[in-house]
């Protein structure tokens, strides 16, 4: 209102100056002044703000009276004549005087006057109020001129929204001003309506006006487009008809509060449901107003679908960015100009041992082993704008220290003002350990006696350790940048090229023995292992060679081979002599067998079998790759065959079932087992079958805790008086002693022939003194 007041004041001063020289300008300014006054509803201050009131009003009359037609409705002819003359004296045209309600309606429609001066009591069945009700939509200003001042009549007249109500007898001045301001008010209303409509109809936003109970009385085209309803449909709806079901109560409360004059926010967001049931987010700016003398609420509605989508994208982007911050393994913090922490991520909580709420608002430097150095670091960021790889150590609340490198930079608001520092700490514990390991590896490379060389894929030497200097005689300065082929004799230079190509093709070269050339020209035996070297992307960039000088080992190997060959010849000679000696013993026993003593003959035959068993073991031992073990399965098969053969048993008379595990046993175990088999199989051949057919079974199983040897026949069985604890035969006594020798256990089963089961463990070799 203050702004409009000064507009009026300034315009008035300009009016007074212009009025002296230009009547037309005066008229124009008078119209504008009255318009502003009316818009603010402050006609009552008109006299106080315009010094020369009479001049202004006279000019205004000249301006508005021209071509103004007034329809006079009065049933008393004398009063009508006097009123007509009065109106014409004011400068108005009175084209017709009607005396009844029907005639007034007819002439109003035909003449379309600028104002109607209406008596209330008229001739006929209807009065002036009813006549005005019928032509109300014509928007013609009406002034009632009547002798009736009853409250009931005035209340009826109010519903027709008259521009004035004058009680007879009237005052000419009062009548004149009432007509002037009624005409002006009507003109202003028309102009305001036209301006409002022009603005509303061309607004990019939807505009709706609702009166009592939220009924729409005005909607613009944008509202039609927004809601999907026609204009007629919208004008027959209320606010709640298009509101989202979840928003109805809230919208009605806001409407009622605003209609009641309560102070509530004018702008808020809500949702509506279009005619096609599509939900649309909107922003409403609402204000209380007057619509045709009724309290109303005007709302300006903006479709914020696009904004909401942008907000959602921004929200998702914010969540995404926050997720990136939280998923980071690096501690991330923001620091204010006062050095206080304003935000942190989960990694910061982990590395410090403090919760987010504990850290935010605390001093950034509190979490480091050197607080002053930390302060100096973030102050440097505010001064320079950034820091890079600033070394600090974070101290966990439990005392654990984490070395980090801080990288930080300032961040600014929209105006470019620095508002804080964003800092990221990279845990370099593994980097420090890696450096230690690299240094340790470098020390190992330099201290080893092996040559460790790195060469490019073209064979150019890139690195050369101390071991390489010792083996080849070149210093690193002499070979770096040269081709690796300088280490190969002429006839092996192509070999180096081939080896490099093999590595490029993905082949492995491990302990490859070849010849290489020392700086002195001496040929040396080397064992080389070649490996590819890859960069961080997995691309092969070089080849590593580890070479060991094998010259002395080769010499030792040759001496060892010669020594082994000599020992092999000696062993062969010993074996031959042992076999010969055993054969001499067997021959002597055989000669003794030819004597007439039958008992001695059996003893000698049995002894000869035992000697053959030992000879067979020596034979198998000689054939074995090891000097201490024999394949027991092959040994047992030959032993059984020799026994049957020595007793002249036909092939099909005694069947042999040999179920022997294919294992190697040392000689200290195989010798007793062989003699046991010899004794028990010999007894079966001699006594079990009495010239009848039968079967002999030998089983050898290797169990988790021990081994089990079973020797059985299906012959006539053993005598009932045979007792293993009191044996009087040499053969079984020998078997019992041999079982004890290998620390075994002997069990006898007399069912279906005879079965001897021996459990034992392989005898460990004992060094002979």
C-alpha positions in Angstrom: 0.0 0.0 0.0 2.9 2.3 0.7 4.2 1.9 -2.8 0.8 2.7 -4.3 0.5 5.7 -2.0 3.7 7.2 -3.3 2.6 6.4 -6.9 -0.6 8.4 -6.3 1.3 11.3 -4.6 3.8 11.6 -7.4 1.1 11.3 -10.1 -0.9 14.0 -8.3 2.0 16.5 -8.3 2.6 15.8 -12.0 -1.2 16.2 -12.6 -1.2 19.7 -11.0 1.7 20.9 -13.1 0.4 19.5 -16.3 -3.2 20.8 -15.7 -2.1 24.4 -16.2 -1.1 23.8 -19.8 -2.8 20.6 -21.1 -6.4 19.7 -20.3 -6.1 16.3 -22.0 -3.2 15.2 -19.9 -5.1 16.4 -16.8 -8.1 14.2 -17.7 -5.8 11.2 -18.3 -4.0 11.6 -15.0 -7.3 12.1 -13.1 -8.5 8.7 -14.5 -5.3 7.0 -13.4 -5.4 8.5 -9.9 -9.0 7.4 -9.4 -8.1 3.9 -10.7 -5.3 3.5 -8.2 -7.5 4.8 -5.4 -10.2 2.3 -6.2 -7.8 -0.6 -6.5 -6.6 0.0 -3.0 -10.1 0.7 -1.7 -8.8 4.0 -0.2 -11.3 6.4 -1.7 -11.6 7.9 1.8 -8.1 9.4 1.6 -8.9 11.1 -1.7 -9.4 14.6 -0.2 -6.2 14.4 1.9 -3.8 13.5 -0.8 -5.1 15.7 -3.7 -4.8 19.4 -2.8 -7.1 20.8 -5.5 -10.1 18.4 -5.1 -12.7 20.5 -6.9 -10.6 21.0 -10.0 -9.8 17.2 -10.2 -13.5 16.2 -9.8 -14.7 18.7 -12.4 -12.2 17.4 -14.9 -13.2 13.8 -14.0 -16.8 14.6 -14.6 -16.1 16.0 -18.1 -14.2 12.8 -18.8 -16.7 10.2 -17.7 -20.1 11.9 -18.5 -19.5 11.9 -22.2 -21.8 9.3 -23.9 -23.0 7.7 -20.6 -26.5 6.3 -20.9 -28.6 5.8 -17.8 -31.8 3.7 -17.9 -34.3 5.2 -15.4 -36.8 2.8 -13.9 -39.5 4.8 -11.9 -43.3 4.2 -11.9 -44.2 7.7 -10.6 -44.3 9.9 -13.7 -43.6 13.2 -11.9 -40.6 11.7 -10.0 -39.4 10.1 -13.2 -39.6 13.5 -15.1 -37.7 15.3 -12.3 -35.0 12.6 -12.1 -34.6 12.6 -15.9 -34.0 16.3 -15.9 -31.6 16.0 -13.0 -29.6 13.3 -14.7 -29.4 15.3 -17.9 -28.3 18.3 -15.9 -25.4 16.2 -14.8 -24.6 15.6 -18.4 -25.9 12.1 -18.7 -28.1 10.7 -21.5 -31.4 9.1 -20.4 -32.6 7.2 -23.5 -35.6 5.7 -21.7 -37.8 5.7 -18.6 -39.4 2.3 -17.7 -42.2 2.1 -15.2 -42.4 -1.7 -14.5 -40.1 -4.6 -14.0 -40.7 -6.4 -17.3 -40.2 -3.2 -19.3 -37.0 -2.5 -17.4 -35.6 -6.0 -18.3 -36.6 -5.6 -21.9 -35.0 -2.1 -22.3 -31.9 -3.1 -20.4 -31.3 -5.9 -22.9 -32.0 -3.6 -25.8 -30.2 -0.4 -24.8 -27.4 -2.0 -22.7 -27.1 1.2 -20.6 -24.0 2.2 -18.7 -26.0 2.4 -15.4 -29.5 1.6 -14.2 -31.2 3.9 -11.6 -33.8 1.5 -10.2 -36.8 2.1 -8.0 -37.8 -1.0 -5.9 -41.5 -0.8 -5.8 -42.9 -0.9 -9.3 -46.1 -1.5 -11.1 -46.9 -5.1 -11.9 -46.3 -8.4 -10.1 -42.5 -8.1 -9.7 -40.4 -5.4 -8.1 -37.1 -3.7 -9.1 -35.0 -6.2 -7.1 -36.4 -9.1 -9.1 -35.8 -7.2 -12.3 -32.2 -6.6 -11.3 -31.8 -10.3 -10.5 -32.8 -11.2 -14.1 -30.3 -8.9 -15.7 -27.5 -9.4 -13.2 -25.4 -11.3 -15.7 -25.2 -8.3 -18.0 -22.8 -6.7 -15.4 -24.6 -3.3 -15.6 -24.1 -1.3 -12.5 -27.4 -0.7 -10.5 -28.2 2.0 -8.0 -31.4 1.5 -6.0 -33.4 4.8 -5.5 -36.2 4.0 -3.1 -38.3 5.2 -0.2 -38.0 1.8 1.5 -35.3 1.5 4.2 -36.6 -1.7 5.8 -33.9 -4.1 6.8 -35.5 -7.0 5.0 -35.7 -5.0 1.7 -32.1 -4.0 2.0 -31.0 -7.6 2.7 -32.9 -8.7 -0.5 -31.2 -6.0 -2.5 -27.7 -7.0 -1.3 -28.0 -10.3 -3.1 -28.2 -8.5 -6.4 -24.8 -6.7 -5.6 -25.9 -3.1 -6.3 -23.4 -0.3 -6.6 -25.5 2.0 -4.4 -28.6 2.3 -2.3 -30.1 5.8 -1.9 -33.1 6.6 0.3 -35.7 9.1 -1.0 -35.9 12.0 -0.8 -32.4 12.0 -2.3 -29.7 14.7 -2.2 -28.6 15.8 -5.6 -24.9 15.9 -4.6 -25.1 12.4 -3.1 -26.9 11.1 -6.2 -24.3 12.8 -8.5 -21.3 11.2 -6.7 -23.0 7.8 -6.3 -23.6 7.7 -10.1 -20.0 8.9 -10.9 -18.4 6.4 -8.7 -20.7 3.6 -9.7 -19.8 4.2 -13.4 -16.1 4.5 -12.5 -16.2 1.4 -10.3 -17.9 -0.6 -13.1 -15.3 0.6 -15.6 -12.5 -0.4 -13.3 -14.0 -3.8 -12.6 -14.3 -4.4 -16.3 -10.8 -3.3 -16.9 -9.5 -5.4 -14.0 -11.4 -8.4 -15.2 -10.1 -8.0 -18.7 -6.5 -7.6 -17.3 -6.9 -10.5 -15.0 -8.4 -12.7 -17.7 -5.6 -11.7 -20.2 -3.0 -12.5 -17.6 -4.7 -15.7 -16.4 -5.5 -17.0 -19.8 -1.9 -16.6 -21.0 -0.3 -17.8 -17.8 2.1 -20.7 -18.1 0.7 -21.9 -14.8 -2.8 -23.2 -14.0 -5.0 -20.7 -12.1 -8.2 -21.7 -10.3 -10.5 -19.7 -8.0 -12.7 -21.5 -5.5 -15.4 -20.0 -3.3 -17.4 -21.4 -0.4 -16.8 -25.2 0.1 -14.0 -25.2 -2.4 -16.3 -24.9 -5.5 -14.4 -23.8 -8.6 -15.7 -20.6 -10.2 -12.8 -19.9 -12.5 -10.3 -22.0 -14.3 -7.8 -21.0 -17.0 -6.9 -23.1 -20.1 -3.7 -24.4 -18.4 -5.8 -25.8 -15.6 -7.8 -27.7 -18.2 -4.7 -29.0 -19.8 -3.1 -30.0 -16.4 -6.1 -31.9 -15.1 -7.4 -33.4 -18.3 -11.0 -32.2 -17.5 -12.9 -29.8 -19.7 -13.6 -26.3 -18.4 -17.3 -27.1 -17.8 -16.3 -30.3 -15.8 -13.8 -28.3 -13.6 -16.4 -25.6 -12.9 -18.7 -28.3 -11.6 -16.1 -29.8 -9.2 -14.6 -28.9 -5.9 -11.0 -29.0 -4.7 -11.3 -32.4 -3.2 -12.6 -33.9 -6.5 -9.2 -33.6 -8.2 -7.0 -34.0 -5.1 -5.1 -37.2 -4.4 -6.9 -39.3 -1.8 -4.0 -39.0 0.6 -4.0 -35.2 0.2 -7.7 -34.4 0.6 -7.8 -33.8 4.3 -4.7 -31.6 4.3 -6.0 -29.6 1.3 -9.4 -29.0 2.9 -7.7 -27.9 6.2 -5.6 -25.4 4.3 -8.5 -24.1 2.4 -10.7 -23.6 5.5 -7.8 -21.9 7.4 -7.1 -19.6 4.6 -10.8 -18.7 4.2 -10.9 -18.0 7.9 -8.1 -15.5 7.5 -5.5 -17.6 9.3 -1.8 -17.2 8.6 -0.5 -20.3 6.8 2.3 -20.8 4.2 1.1 -19.6 0.9 3.2 -22.1 -1.1 3.3 -25.9 -0.7 3.5 -29.1 -2.7 0.8 -31.7 -3.1 -0.6 -34.1 -5.7 -3.7 -34.2 -7.9 -5.3 -37.0 -9.9 -5.9 -36.2 -13.6 -9.1 -37.4 -15.3 -7.0 -40.3 -16.8 -6.0 -41.3 -13.2 -2.5 -40.2 -13.7 -1.0 -38.7 -10.5 0.7 -35.3 -11.0 2.9 -33.6 -8.4 2.1 -29.9 -8.2 3.2 -26.8 -6.3 0.4 -24.5 -5.1 0.7 -20.8 -4.4 -2.6 -19.7 -2.8 -4.0 -16.5 -1.5 -7.4 -15.3 -0.2 -9.3 -12.9 -2.6 -12.8 -11.6 -3.4 -14.8 -13.1 -6.3 -18.0 -11.2 -7.1 -18.3 -9.9 -3.6 -17.7 -13.4 -2.2 -14.6 -14.6 -0.2 -12.6 -16.9 -2.4 -9.2 -18.6 -2.7 -7.1 -18.1 -5.8 -4.5 -20.8 -6.4 -1.6 -20.8 -8.9 -0.7 -24.3 -9.7 2.6 -25.4 -11.3 3.2 -28.9 -12.7 6.4 -29.9 -11.0 6.7 -33.3 -12.6 9.9 -32.4 -14.4 11.3 -30.8 -11.2 10.5 -33.9 -9.2 12.3 -36.0 -11.8 15.3 -33.7 -11.5 15.0 -33.8 -7.7 14.8 -37.6 -7.8 17.8 -37.7 -10.1 19.6 -35.4 -7.8 18.6 -37.5 -4.8 19.8 -40.6 -6.5 23.0 -38.8 -7.5 23.4 -37.7 -3.9 22.8 -41.3 -2.7 25.2 -42.6 -5.4 27.8 -40.1 -4.4 27.3 -40.9 -0.7 27.5 -44.6 -1.5 30.8 -44.0 -3.3 32.0 -42.1 -0.2 30.9 -44.8 2.2 32.2 -47.7 0.1 35.6 -46.1 -0.1 38.2 -48.0 1.8 40.0 -44.7 2.4 39.0 -42.5 5.4 37.3 -39.4 4.0 36.5 -36.3 6.0 35.4 -32.7 5.5 36.8 -30.0 7.7 35.5 -26.5 8.4 37.7 -23.3 8.5 37.8 -23.7 12.3 39.5 -27.1 11.9 36.4 -29.0 13.1 35.3 -32.2 11.3 31.9 -31.7 9.6 31.5 -35.1 8.0 33.2 -38.5 7.8 32.7 -41.9 6.1 32.6 -45.4 7.6 36.3 -46.0 6.9 37.1 -43.0 9.2 35.1 -44.7 12.0 37.0 -47.9 11.4 40.5 -46.5 11.4 40.0 -44.2 14.4 37.7 -46.4 16.5 35.3 -43.5 17.1 31.7 -43.3 16.0 30.6 -40.7 13.5 28.7 -38.6 16.1 31.8 -38.5 18.3 34.1 -37.3 15.4 31.8 -34.7 13.9 32.4 -31.4 15.6 35.7 -32.5 17.1 39.1 -31.1 16.1 40.6 -32.8 13.0 44.0 -33.0 14.6 42.9 -35.0 17.6 43.2 -38.3 15.7 46.9 -38.2 14.8 50.1 -39.0 16.6 51.3 -35.5 15.7 48.4 -33.1 16.2 50.5 -30.0 15.4 51.6 -31.5 12.1 48.0 -32.4 11.3 46.9 -28.8 12.0 49.7 -27.5 9.8 48.5 -29.8 7.0 44.9 -28.6 6.8 45.9 -25.0 7.3 48.2 -25.4 4.3 45.2 -26.6 2.3 43.2 -23.4 3.1 46.3 -21.4 2.2 47.4 -23.2 -1.0 44.1 -24.8 -2.0 45.4 -28.4 -1.8 48.0 -30.7 -0.4 49.3 -33.9 -1.9 50.7 -37.0 -0.2 51.0 -35.4 3.2 52.4 -38.0 5.6 50.6 -38.5 8.9 49.8 -41.3 11.4 46.3 -42.0 12.6 46.0 -43.3 16.1 43.1 -45.7 16.9 41.5 -45.3 20.3 43.0 -48.6 21.2 46.5 -47.3 20.4 47.0 -48.9 17.0 48.9 -46.7 14.6 48.0 -46.5 10.8 50.4 -44.6 8.6 48.6 -42.6 5.9 49.2 -40.2 3.1 46.6 -37.3 3.1 45.5 -35.7 -0.1 43.1 -32.7 0.4 41.6 -29.7 -1.4 39.2 -26.9 -0.6 35.6 -26.9 -1.7 33.5 -23.8 -2.3 29.8 -22.7 -2.3 27.9 -21.4 -5.3 29.4 -17.9 -4.8 32.9 -19.3 -4.9 33.6 -18.8 -1.2 35.8 -21.5 0.4 33.7 -23.3 3.0 35.9 -26.2 3.9 38.4 -28.9 3.1 37.8 -32.3 1.7 40.5 -34.8 2.7 41.2 -38.4 1.8 43.7 -40.6 3.7 45.3 -43.5 2.0 46.5 -46.3 4.3 50.1 -47.0 3.3 50.7 -49.8 5.7 50.9 -52.3 2.8 53.0 -49.9 0.7 55.5 -49.6 3.6 55.6 -53.4 4.0 55.9 -53.8 0.3 58.9 -51.5 0.2 60.4 -53.5 3.0 59.8 -56.7 1.1 61.2 -55.2 -2.1 64.3 -54.0 -0.3 64.6 -57.4 1.3 64.2 -59.1 -2.1 66.7 -56.7 -3.5 69.1 -57.7 -0.7 68.5 -61.4 -1.4 69.0 -60.8 -5.1 72.4 -59.1 -4.4 73.5 -61.6 -1.8 72.7 -64.8 -3.7 75.5 -66.7 -5.5 73.1 -67.3 -8.4 73.1 -65.0 -11.4 69.8 -63.1 -11.6 69.5 -61.2 -14.8 66.6 -59.3 -16.3 66.5 -58.8 -20.1 64.1 -57.2 -22.5 62.1 -59.2 -25.0 64.8 -58.4 -27.5 67.5 -59.8 -25.2 68.9 -56.5 -24.0 70.3 -56.8 -20.4 68.4 -54.6 -18.0 69.6 -55.7 -14.6 72.7 -57.6 -13.4 73.3 -58.7 -9.8 76.5 -59.5 -7.8 76.0 -63.3 -8.4 76.1 -62.6 -12.2 79.3 -60.7 -11.8 80.9 -63.6 -9.9 79.7 -66.3 -12.4 80.4 -64.5 -15.7 83.1 -62.1 -14.7 81.4 -59.0 -16.1 80.5 -56.0 -13.9 77.1 -54.5 -14.3 78.5 -51.4 -16.0 80.0 -53.7 -18.7 76.9 -55.6 -19.6 73.9 -53.3 -19.0 72.4 -52.3 -22.4 74.2 -55.2 -24.2 72.6 -58.3 -25.7 72.5 -61.4 -23.6 74.1 -63.3 -26.5 77.6 -62.2 -25.3 77.3 -65.0 -22.7 76.8 -67.8 -25.2 79.6 -69.5 -27.2 79.2 -69.1 -31.0 77.5 -72.5 -31.5 74.8 -71.7 -28.8 73.9 -68.1 -29.8 70.8 -69.3 -31.6 69.9 -71.2 -28.5 69.4 -68.0 -26.6 67.1 -66.6 -29.3 65.1 -69.8 -29.2 64.8 -69.8 -25.4 63.4 -66.2 -25.5 60.9 -67.1 -28.2 59.8 -70.1 -26.1 59.1 -67.8 -23.2 57.1 -65.4 -25.4 55.0 -68.4 -26.5 54.1 -69.3 -22.9 56.5 -72.2 -22.4 58.2 -72.9 -19.1 62.0 -73.3 -19.0 63.1 -74.7 -15.6 66.6 -76.0 -14.7 67.7 -76.1 -18.4 71.4 -77.2 -18.5 73.7 -75.7 -21.1 77.1 -74.0 -21.6 77.9 -70.4 -21.2 81.0 -68.2 -21.8 82.7 -66.2 -19.1 84.4 -62.9 -19.8 87.7 -64.8 -19.6 86.6 -67.1 -22.4 86.2 -70.1 -20.1 83.2 -72.4 -20.9 81.1 -73.2 -17.8 78.2 -75.5 -17.2 75.0 -73.6 -16.0 71.5 -74.5 -15.1 69.1 -71.7 -16.1 65.4 -71.0 -15.3 63.6 -68.4 -17.4 60.4 -66.6 -16.3 58.3 -63.9 -17.9 58.0 -60.5 -16.2 54.6 -58.8 -16.5 53.4 -55.2 -15.8 50.4 -54.3 -13.7 48.1 -54.8 -16.7 49.3 -58.4 -17.3 51.4 -57.5 -20.4 54.8 -59.3 -20.7 57.5 -56.7 -20.7 60.7 -58.6 -19.9 62.3 -62.0 -19.1 64.0 -63.0 -15.8 66.9 -65.4 -15.9 68.3 -67.3 -12.9 71.6 -69.1 -13.6 73.6 -71.4 -11.4 77.2 -72.3 -12.1 77.1 -76.2 -12.3 80.8 -76.6 -13.4 82.0 -78.0 -10.1 78.8 -80.1 -9.6 79.3 -81.6 -13.1 82.9 -82.6 -12.1 81.6 -84.1 -8.8 78.8 -85.9 -10.8 81.3 -87.4 -13.2 83.4 -88.7 -10.2 80.3 -90.1 -8.5 79.2 -91.9 -11.7 82.7 -93.4 -12.0 82.6 -94.4 -8.4 79.1 -95.9 -8.7 80.2 -97.8 -11.8 83.1 -99.3 -9.9 80.8 -100.2 -7.0 78.3 -101.8 -9.4 81.0 -104.0 -10.8 82.1 -104.9 -7.3 78.5 -105.7 -6.3 78.0 -107.8 -9.3 81.1 -109.8 -8.4 80.0 -110.2 -4.8 76.5 -111.3 -5.9 78.1 -113.8 -8.3 80.4 -115.2 -5.6 77.5 -115.4 -3.1 75.4 -117.3 -5.6 78.4 -119.6 -6.4 79.0 -120.3 -2.7 75.3 -121.0 -2.1 75.4 -123.3 -5.2 78.4 -125.1 -3.7 76.5 -125.6 -0.4 73.5 -126.8 -2.4 75.7 -129.2 -4.4 77.4 -130.6 -1.3 73.9 -131.2 0.3 72.7 -132.8 -2.9 75.7 -135.1 -3.0 75.0 -136.0 0.6 71.4 -136.7 -0.4 72.5 -139.4 -2.7 73.7 -141.5 0.2 71.6 -144.5 1.4 70.4 -142.7 4.6 66.8 -141.8 3.8 66.4 -139.5 6.9 69.5 -137.6 6.0 68.2 -137.3 2.5 65.1 -135.5 3.6 67.1 -133.2 5.9 69.4 -132.3 3.1 66.6 -131.6 0.7 64.9 -129.3 3.1 68.2 -127.5 3.8 68.7 -127.2 0.1 65.3 -125.6 -0.3 66.2 -123.1 2.4 69.4 -122.2 0.7 67.6 -121.8 -2.6 65.1 -119.4 -0.9 68.0 -117.2 0.2 69.6 -117.4 -3.2 66.3 -116.3 -4.8 66.1 -113.3 -2.5 69.7 -112.3 -3.5 68.8 -112.7 -7.1 65.7 -110.5 -6.8 67.6 -108.0 -4.8 70.2 -107.8 -7.6 67.5 -107.2 -10.2 65.8 -104.5 -8.0 66.6 -100.8 -8.6 67.2 -100.6 -4.9 70.0 -102.5 -3.0 67.7 -102.9 0.0 64.2 -103.7 -1.3 62.7 -106.4 -3.5 59.3 -106.8 -5.1 57.7 -109.4 -2.8 55.0 -110.5 -5.2 57.4 -111.5 -7.9 59.7 -113.1 -5.3 56.8 -115.2 -3.8 55.6 -116.4 -7.2 59.1 -117.6 -8.1 59.6 -119.2 -4.7 56.4 -121.3 -4.9 57.1 -122.3 -8.4 60.7 -123.5 -7.5 59.3 -125.5 -4.5 56.7 -127.3 -6.6 59.3 -128.0 -9.2 61.9 -129.3 -6.8 59.3 -131.9 -5.5 58.3 -132.8 -9.0 54.6 -131.9 -8.6 52.7 -132.0 -11.9 51.1 -128.7 -13.0 47.5 -129.6 -12.3 47.9 -131.7 -9.2 48.3 -128.8 -6.7 46.6 -125.5 -7.5 48.2 -122.3 -6.2 46.2 -119.2 -5.3 48.6 -116.3 -4.9 46.8 -113.1 -3.6 49.7 -110.9 -2.9 49.7 -107.1 -2.8 52.2 -105.6 -5.3 54.6 -104.0 -2.7 58.3 -103.7 -2.0 59.7 -105.0 1.3 63.2 -104.5 2.6 65.5 -107.5 2.8 65.3 -107.7 6.7 61.6 -108.4 6.3 61.6 -110.3 3.0 64.2 -112.9 4.1 62.3 -114.2 7.1 59.0 -114.2 5.2 60.5 -116.1 2.3 61.9 -118.8 4.7 58.4 -119.0 6.4 56.7 -119.5 3.1 59.4 -122.1 2.1 58.8 -124.1 5.4 55.0 -124.0 5.3 54.6 -124.7 1.5 57.1 -127.5 1.7 55.1 -129.1 4.6 51.9 -128.8 2.6 53.5 -130.4 -0.4 54.9 -133.3 1.6 52.1 -134.1 4.1 48.8 -132.4 3.2 47.5 -134.2 0.2 48.8 -137.8 0.2 49.1 -138.0 -3.6 45.6 -136.4 -4.0 44.8 -133.0 -5.6 44.6 -129.9 -3.6 45.1 -126.2 -3.4 47.6 -123.9 -1.6 46.7 -120.2 -0.9 49.1 -117.4 -0.1 47.7 -113.9 0.8 49.6 -110.7 1.7 47.6 -107.6 2.6 48.9 -104.2 3.7 46.6 -102.9 6.4 46.7 -99.3 8.0 48.4 -100.5 11.2 50.2 -103.7 10.1 50.6 -106.4 7.4 49.0 -109.8 7.2 50.4 -113.0 5.6 48.1 -116.0 5.3 49.4 -119.4 4.1 46.8 -122.2 3.9 46.0 -125.5 2.2 42.8 -127.6 1.9 44.6 -130.9 2.7 44.1 -133.4 5.6 45.1 -130.8 8.2 47.6 -131.0 11.1 47.7 -133.6 13.8 45.4 -132.9 16.8 48.3 -133.1 19.2 50.3 -130.3 17.5 50.8 -127.4 19.9 52.5 -124.2 18.7 53.7 -123.6 22.2 55.5 -126.9 22.4 56.8 -127.7 18.9 59.1 -130.7 18.3 59.7 -130.4 14.6 62.5 -128.3 13.1 60.4 -126.7 10.4 57.7 -125.3 12.6 60.2 -124.3 15.2 62.0 -122.4 12.5 58.7 -120.7 11.4 58.0 -119.7 15.0 61.5 -118.2 15.5 61.3 -116.4 12.2 57.9 -114.8 13.2 59.5 -113.7 16.5 62.4 -112.3 14.5 60.1 -109.8 12.6 58.1 -109.2 15.9 55.0 -110.7 14.4 52.1 -112.8 15.7 51.3 -116.4 14.6 47.8 -117.9 14.6 46.8 -121.4 13.5 43.4 -122.4 12.1 42.7 -126.1 11.7 39.3 -125.8 9.9 39.3 -127.2 6.3 43.0 -128.1 6.2 45.6 -125.9 7.8 45.8 -122.1 7.8 48.7 -120.1 9.3 48.0 -116.3 9.7 50.9 -114.0 10.6 50.5 -110.3 11.4 53.6 -108.1 11.4 55.1 -104.8 10.7 57.9 -104.2 8.2 61.3 -104.4 10.0 63.1 -101.1 10.0 66.7 -101.2 8.7 69.3 -101.3 11.5 72.8 -100.1 10.7 75.4 -102.9 10.9 78.5 -102.3 12.9 
